[in-house]
Amino acid sequence: VRGFLPSTGPLLQYIEPDHTSEENPCQIRVDSGVEQGNTISQYYDPMISKLIAHSPNSREEAIHGLRKALDSYVIKGIGNNCSFLSDVLSHKSFMEGDTPTNFIDVHYPEGFSGVELSGTKNAEAAAIAATISVWRGEVLQRPPLPLSDLEDASGMEDVSPEPSEVIVCFGGMFGTPYRVVVDDSEEGRLSVTKEMEDVSHSVQIDSISVDVSYPVIELVVNGENKVAQVQTEDNTGVFEIRYEGATIDVLVMSPEEYLLSRHMKKPEKVDTSNLILSPMPGTLISYAVEDGESVVEGQDICIVEAMKMQNVIRSSRTGVIRKCHTEVGSSLMADEIIVEFENTEQ
């Protein structure tokens, strides 16, 4: 993401993965020089830590241990490459030891846009999100999901507030919906179906260990030990779940609420095609253009200094510079406007 450019800011939450345990023979080592509350600044190396795994048995076991450690590594407040590293660890070539120095150029020629889970793994993530949502509701004594069918014909509330069916939307209200239904045939079994598809996945959650004050969750899914991260909800009910390297924004709704949400208008996307934004926090060193100048795609626009390195920002299009927004010497935030083009629409 962002072409592997560094991220700066405070470590709002920082929890290193557990080290070797009796249940896991793989030895995990974390070489770090930071702790929660520290700030990763633009003036020094942005490395947070080195994560090392060693297995006395096999490379495969070491890779598995690394992936589990990454899944339980909590880093909030700044961007990081944990998801990318998880994706690399799952790559067939890496697992086979085929790791030349141009591994990223060969296997990620278009960069990295996030871990893509299989249909089965997406179903597991949806089942986990639904389970966590219900559990949180019980612990925090929340009211039922809006429009839940919890009243019988007499108008009395059902004795059990646990919904038998919910809709889990990946990406928020207008994202990808999964219907999660409790399967009464066995405790902990859920049926997960992606909306508009006929394929249903059966997910068995045999055990789950949750602490409302701790983001890392250990659970057994379909007979396998798994780790997930769940962050707190925002004011719209969306919360973030991290599973198998993928980071997903999740919203859990009742079926009735989901049906009504289909009538809502999606928010319009902000058009940034006429803007050049700072790709990272840094300092604007100089401009190579001025207001009113015509430029071509690929032409140098300015230099931004970050992490003791000077980065040349080039134009992504041909056009006329309308305004250079930021003064030379100013500090820049990520996505701050540097240059605006003339509007070419007639």
C-alpha angles and dihedrals in degrees: 000000000000088000092289092297114162124260126218135196142085124322096237092178125013124173120162119217120263117268128231116325135183090257093051116050090187110105114227122198127184118197105192139149100198140079137189111297096029119124125230101216132200092241101068143039107300094216111132100186148321116250116204131183129189127185124191089208114044149339088246092059091048091051091049090050091050092050092051090047091051091049090055096042106109115204116161130170099042136049117262140178100242093115092049092050090050089052092050091050089054094050115113094225093051092048089052091051095250096139112144120174090260093055093122094046091050100043101028103037091149094043127248122300100174141292114300111213124209121247090261094050091047089053090050091050091050091050091049092048091050092048093048092048092053092045092050090049091055096045095045091040094234124174117257120280111283114277092006111163096242101137127086126212092278092056094246119136119252113255090234119061092191110111117228091209134029138168116235113199117200108211097022131280095334096039133098112309126217122189111220116194128182111243107217092198092083136010113257094017118129132184113219123193127177108229115255090021129094097212113107125192125206112217122190116200102192098176139356131191113203133174114185090215095048123068099206116088125191117203145155113239120184089342096309128110109243139178127212136175123219123186129199121279125257123228091277094056095254115138133179123243124187117201132162090351095307121116113210132182106220135195120186117205138170114254090250093051090048092053091052092047089062087072093058121101117246114241114257117253116243110247110229097164091111094050138079108211128195107258092207143008112279147107125292105236102177147336125237092193139044138209113294095018121135115231136183131221111283095021118139112259106172146327123251119192119213134154089008089299129111112226121198112221112208132196116264092202146023115260149099123293109240097181142351099220103189127062120234110262094030123131114245131210122211110278093014113147114256103165135011124204127216112265107256095193114113 
